[in-house]
């Protein structure tokens, strides 16, 4: 018995010391100052101290681990070990100045570092007395979607832990009500009498944009089977003939879209003619209702490409532009888009270089010394964008005179999407194809500011993801004009070179 106590008591003492020491170590390594010793991000610290979580309404201060680790008893220790090892590795191997805080703050990245259980541990009650009607609707929508994995608290409260200048979530009734440029008001649209590039003027606005004459021709649509990063829906290749058309030099800008919004926007959620602004004709085109939140992500508007709008909104813009200019504007077909992007080339890009030359994805990507000077000249993409869209002057045009076809934002096309579109065309040449007769989603072409080089190839295909891109829109019904979760897609317009233009050219 004596021997038992000789072994047990020291063992017990040692166990107590280990437990106490472990708890002390956990406490010390959970302090905000300790977190900051590895996370050398001045922006993160400053934005945290300006957030509503730094000093809450009750006077408490929410620290790093309360938001970035799950609660104790819910995987706290394993996640703390995993996170700690990752952060120490980053501290040793990475240059703090290389971190792009804006990119890390984007929702798709932030979701990986804020466990949902951490939010719900503190916010046990979602329906508080001071909650607005919009907030009640949003939280009810969240509860109904609980368990789907699609919704996260920070989808709507991204600025709670780190303050974001200009961040807005909720109804935005004042959006687009003012114009920054009122010096020149165009009364008439451009008159086109020949197949030459021209500048279009939007009547009743101060906005103009350039249209490029794209000559007709033939090309091989799709990618060869040995092209790097090729996807199965890019083949089989098919020979396509394209008629001449005009295409906007750059993606439709906020200035252009807000001219449409100012002249046509409807109040509330109705989209019938009663929602039109005073002075509009009864048969006029009804435009978008106000957005939910800030659709430009606070990146700026002006000459940047319009984002957050739905495919329906883009098509409505084209119909409106046709009505005010007297021309036939529309979205490009998928075939027209690829033909214009290739601009007479048959390689992965319209400039020299293979996808692997520019790709940086992968664990060993940092060891490659790839020369990205060429691609940086022509494309805004992941490696040269500060995690947001840029103005068109940032790049040079392709051989047809079109800017940023492969990047900046991906672009809507008019076709329904199908993975086997090309095989449906069969063998032999096809003239001006318009895609499948029906479908569920629409084609998107080109890459964006967030894409790696492999997704910037001329043949790369994608499609809309309507349900996913509206997952955090709590409105019932959901908006048909604005995506709540898609900020990397825009569009450019095509103007048809029709018989009326040809007859004018012949008269000349």
PEPE-V133708 format. One record per backbone hydrogen bond with DSSP energy under -1.0 kcal/mol. NH is the residue of the N-H (numbers start at 1). CO is the residue of the C=O. Records with the same first field share a line. If there is no record, write none. Layout:
BEGIN
NH: CO + CO
END
This chain:
BEGIN
5: 1
6: 2
7: 3
8: 4
9: 5
11: 7
12: 8
13: 9
14: 10
15: 11
16: 12
17: 13
18: 14
19: 15
20: 16
21: 17
22: 18
23: 19
24: 20
25: 21
26: 22
27: 23
28: 24
29: 25
31: 28
35: 31
36: 32
38: 35
39: 35
40: 38
41: 39
45: 41
46: 42
47: 43
48: 44
49: 45
51: 48
53: 160
56: 60
59: 56
62: 53
68: 64
69: 65
74: 71
79: 75
80: 76
81: 77
82: 78
83: 79
84: 80
85: 81
86: 82
87: 83
88: 84
89: 85
90: 86
91: 87
92: 88
93: 89
94: 90
98: 95
99: 96
104: 100
105: 101
106: 103
109: 106
110: 106
111: 107
112: 109
113: 110
118: 115
119: 115
120: 116
121: 117
123: 119
124: 122
131: 128
136: 132
137: 133
138: 134
139: 135
140: 136
141: 137
142: 138
143: 139
144: 140
145: 141
146: 143
148: 145
155: 152
156: 153
157: 153
160: 157
163: 47
167: 164
172: 291
175: 172
177: 174
186: 205
196: 194
198: 211
200: 209
202: 207
204: 186
205: 202
209: 200
211: 198
212: 247
214: 245
217: 242
219: 240
221: 238
223: 234
227: 224
230: 227
234: 231
235: 232
238: 221
240: 219
241: 430
242: 217
245: 214
246: 495
247: 212
248: 493
249: 210
252: 491
254: 304
255: 302
257: 253
258: 254
259: 255
260: 256
261: 257
262: 258
263: 259
264: 260
265: 261
266: 288
275: 272
276: 273
280: 277
284: 281
287: 264
293: 170
297: 294
299: 296
304: 301
306: 252
310: 481
314: 310
315: 311
316: 312
317: 313
318: 314
319: 315
320: 316
321: 317
322: 318
323: 319
324: 320
325: 321
326: 322
330: 494
337: 333
338: 334
339: 335
340: 336
341: 337
342: 338
343: 339
345: 342
357: 354
358: 355
359: 355
365: 362
367: 364
368: 365
376: 372
379: 375
382: 451
384: 381
385: 381
387: 385
394: 391
395: 392
396: 377
398: 402
401: 398
403: 249
408: 380
409: 407
410: 488
411: 445
412: 490
413: 443
414: 332
417: 441
421: 418
424: 420
430: 239
432: 241
443: 415
444: 462
445: 411
447: 406
449: 408
451: 448
455: 452
456: 453
458: 348
460: 457
462: 444
464: 442
469: 465
470: 467
471: 468
473: 470
483: 308
484: 469
485: 469
490: 410
494: 330
495: 246
496: 328
498: 496
502: 498
503: 499
504: 500
505: 501
506: 502
507: 503
508: 504
END
